[in-house]
Amino acid sequence: MDFGIKDNVIAVITRDEKAVSVATVPTFYAKTEQQQEAIAFYLSKVTTGMVHDLGNGCYVVVKH
């Protein structure tokens, strides 16, 4: 079953390079949690996407 996730994910924002195994979407690396939140916020504004916290130190910006 194809859910089309790859078409909906706009970006991944993480502080841990090991948390993202294969980057098929733009991946942004932040040094601090505050920088990570700011990057996610600005990307969501620019792309009109929604930010979701995956709970593992990664945020994704998706288009619903």
N, C-alpha and C positions, 0 to 999 in steps of 0.2 A: 504494500500500500504506500503510495507516494503522498506525503503531506505537503510537499513544496516548501519545506523549511528553508532550503538554500536560497529560494527566491525571496523570502521574507526577512531574512537576517541582513541588516545593513552593515553592522560593525560589531566587533568584540573589543571590550576595553578591559585590560587585566594588569595586575602588578606582577604576576608570576608567569614568566615565559614558558614554564613547563605545563601550565594549565591548559594551553591550547596546543593540541597535537598537530593538526593540519589546518593551516589558515587558508580557507577557500573564500573568505571575506576579508575586508580590511581589518587588521588587528592593530590596536593602539596600546602601547605599553606606558603605564604611568609609574612614577616613582613613589608617590604617596596616595593615600586614600582620598585626600582632598583633591588632588590633581585628577585622579580617576573619576571622581564624581563630576568635576567640572567638564572634563572631556565628554563624558556621557551626556551631560546636560546640553552642551553646545551642539554636539552631533544630533541630538534629538530635535533641537530647535531648527537646525539647518535642513534636516531631512524630513521634518514633520513625522518622525518615528517615535516609538515609545521605548523607554528604558526599562529593562527587567534585570533584577539582581538574581543571579543564579545561585547565590549562597556559597559559592566556592571561591570567592575572590574575583569573579568575572561578572561584568555587566554585558548585556547584549542590547543593541538598538534594533528594533524590528518594525516593520511596516505591517499593520493589521489590515 
